[in-house]
Amino acid sequence: KPARRPLMAGNWKMNLNHLEAIALTQKLAFSLTEKQLSEVETVVLPPFTDIRSVQTLVAGDKLLLGYGAQDLSPFDSGAYTGDISGPMLAKLGCAYVAVGHSERRAYHHEDDATVNAKVKAALKHGIAPILCVGEGLEVREAGEHVAYCTAQLDAALKGVKAEQAETVVVAYEPVWAIGTGKTATPDDAQEVIGALRARLAELYSGETAERVRILYGGSVKSKNIAGIMAEPDIDGALVGGASLDVEEFVLICRYKD
Ligand code: PEP
């Protein structure tokens, strides 16, 4: 775990116009010291329309906040009205892009093949995918959550080589915990995340598996982050609702204090 730098990523979802995005990003940047930002990588994932504004704010300061997008097209360009491509995000300096978030899988019918194509599109353009996997309540109640999540991981990484796989960030987000106020217990999260790391070791190698960062997501708050981060395989969090509240998100990023 010490070799893996913790990562806190704020998924703003479809919230904040570009002026609100500027205000939140400024507050966040002023609230975290260089030391905190160097110890805990802090990233925001705003809506596409805010990315340029966020880029302008943080440009040129290497230690400052990172940013990325919430989705990308599997294609580089062409007749795909309304979509945004990897080259467009790379040009804006996006370091990360969420792929396969459960809201995209549910509302935009993204299947494993689409998620796999998007992971490859991100990697092709030097953007680290934050690959989201996670089971719904029925799967958990049937006791099949580990098999379900490792199968999602396999499908999403099909054809991805080891050198590239190391740059992927995996996020375990049980669907029943997203935006519901129900957090997985640290032990429940560790069970799946440990299994995902073991699966990475099978797909690639133990070394690769040790390098990949795996986050937990699902109703993360300042009051539950320390317990989650104490688990051996959990390297950070994908934070939805709480990332829109600067004070909360700052406390989450300072979980060590
Ligand atoms: C998310 O959107 O990835 C998420 C985890 O949301 P929340 O923190 O609001 O549950």
Residues whose N, C-alpha, C, O or C-beta is under 5 A from the ligand:
A	BS01	PEP	N11 A177 I178 G179 T180 G217 G218 S219 V220 L238 V239 G240 G241 A242
